[in-house]
């Protein structure tokens, strides 16, 4: 089925995938253990996303517009009725593990 204004160029433009911004995360990991006689005590610490960067990890576009003209109208309206949804990574996170071996 053909729609008015639908040609290869306009369809490619509508279907073009969005490229997400690049990002770099800094994570810190460290640990220490102590042996006292036959017992071992230790701590292991991790901090992920040290600089608390907000970043998109992926997403999807909701395709609730059934026809090409409806989708084109939705794109030019300025406010998408069913715009893309994104998945975001966690902010700064911490993990602490204490262990004792007797």
Backbone torsions as a table, in degrees:
resi	resn	phi	psi	omega
1	UNK	NA	136.2	-178.0
2	UNK	-106.3	144.4	178.1
3	UNK	-120.3	150.9	178.1
4	UNK	-62.1	129.8	179.3
5	UNK	84.7	-4.1	-180.0
6	UNK	-88.1	108.7	172.1
7	UNK	-133.7	177.0	-174.7
8	UNK	-58.6	-42.1	-178.0
9	UNK	-65.2	-46.5	-178.4
10	UNK	-68.2	-35.4	178.6
11	UNK	-69.3	-42.1	177.2
12	UNK	-60.8	-39.9	-179.9
13	UNK	-63.1	-43.4	-179.5
14	UNK	-68.2	-35.7	-175.6
15	UNK	-91.1	-1.4	-177.8
16	UNK	-62.6	131.9	-179.8
17	UNK	-77.4	146.5	178.4
18	UNK	-82.5	132.8	176.3
19	UNK	-93.0	124.9	-179.6
20	UNK	-78.2	153.0	179.6
21	UNK	-65.5	141.4	176.0
22	UNK	-72.4	156.0	178.7
23	UNK	-151.6	159.5	176.7
24	UNK	-128.9	132.8	177.8
25	UNK	-109.4	144.9	174.9
26	UNK	-114.9	125.3	179.2
27	UNK	-120.1	143.5	177.0
28	UNK	-118.9	138.1	179.2
29	UNK	-139.2	137.9	177.3
30	UNK	-163.0	161.1	179.1
31	UNK	-159.6	166.0	179.2
32	UNK	-152.5	141.9	175.8
33	UNK	-131.2	153.7	179.7
34	UNK	-130.7	138.7	176.4
35	UNK	-113.9	120.2	177.6
36	UNK	-120.7	109.5	-172.6
37	UNK	58.3	-117.5	-179.7
38	UNK	-103.2	9.1	-178.8
39	UNK	-103.9	144.5	177.6
40	UNK	-121.5	133.4	177.3
41	UNK	-123.6	145.3	179.7
42	UNK	-158.6	165.1	176.4
43	UNK	-139.4	142.0	178.2
44	UNK	-134.2	125.2	-174.1
45	UNK	-126.1	138.6	175.7
46	UNK	-133.8	136.1	171.5
47	UNK	-124.9	118.8	178.6
48	UNK	-101.5	147.5	179.8
49	UNK	55.3	59.4	-174.6
50	UNK	-52.8	-41.1	-176.4
51	UNK	-90.1	9.9	174.9
52	UNK	53.8	49.5	-180.0
53	UNK	-74.9	133.9	172.6
54	UNK	-91.6	125.4	-175.8
55	UNK	-145.0	151.3	177.0
56	UNK	-92.6	131.6	178.5
57	UNK	-99.2	-15.2	-178.8
58	UNK	166.7	-167.5	179.1
59	UNK	170.0	-169.3	178.8
60	UNK	-153.4	157.8	177.4
61	UNK	-107.5	129.1	178.4
62	UNK	-77.3	123.3	-177.4
63	UNK	-110.0	73.1	-178.9
64	UNK	-96.7	-2.8	176.1
65	UNK	-88.5	119.9	-169.0
66	UNK	-80.3	-26.5	-176.3
67	UNK	-122.0	158.8	179.2
68	UNK	-58.3	-46.6	178.1
69	UNK	-60.7	-39.1	177.4
70	UNK	-62.6	-42.5	179.7
71	UNK	-66.6	-42.8	178.2
72	UNK	-61.3	-42.9	178.6
73	UNK	-62.6	-40.6	179.0
74	UNK	-63.7	-39.4	-179.2
75	UNK	-68.6	-37.4	-177.0
76	UNK	-87.2	-9.1	-177.1
77	UNK	-69.4	-20.4	-178.6
78	UNK	95.1	-32.9	176.9
79	UNK	-123.4	110.6	-177.7
80	UNK	-72.2	129.2	177.8
81	UNK	-66.4	-39.4	179.6
82	UNK	-133.2	69.2	-176.7
83	UNK	-72.9	178.7	-178.8
84	UNK	-67.8	150.4	176.6
85	UNK	-115.5	138.3	-175.9
86	UNK	-117.0	153.1	171.6
87	UNK	-104.6	132.3	-178.9
88	UNK	-111.4	146.4	176.1
89	UNK	-76.0	163.6	178.1
90	UNK	-68.6	153.8	171.1
91	UNK	-74.9	-152.1	179.6
92	UNK	-65.9	132.4	178.2
93	UNK	-130.2	154.6	-177.6
94	UNK	-127.8	150.1	174.7
95	UNK	-143.2	126.6	177.5
96	UNK	-126.9	129.2	179.3
97	UNK	-123.6	121.7	174.7
98	UNK	-108.2	138.8	178.8
99	UNK	-140.3	150.3	-179.6
100	UNK	-135.9	127.9	174.8
101	UNK	-118.0	117.0	-179.2
102	UNK	-109.1	NA	NA
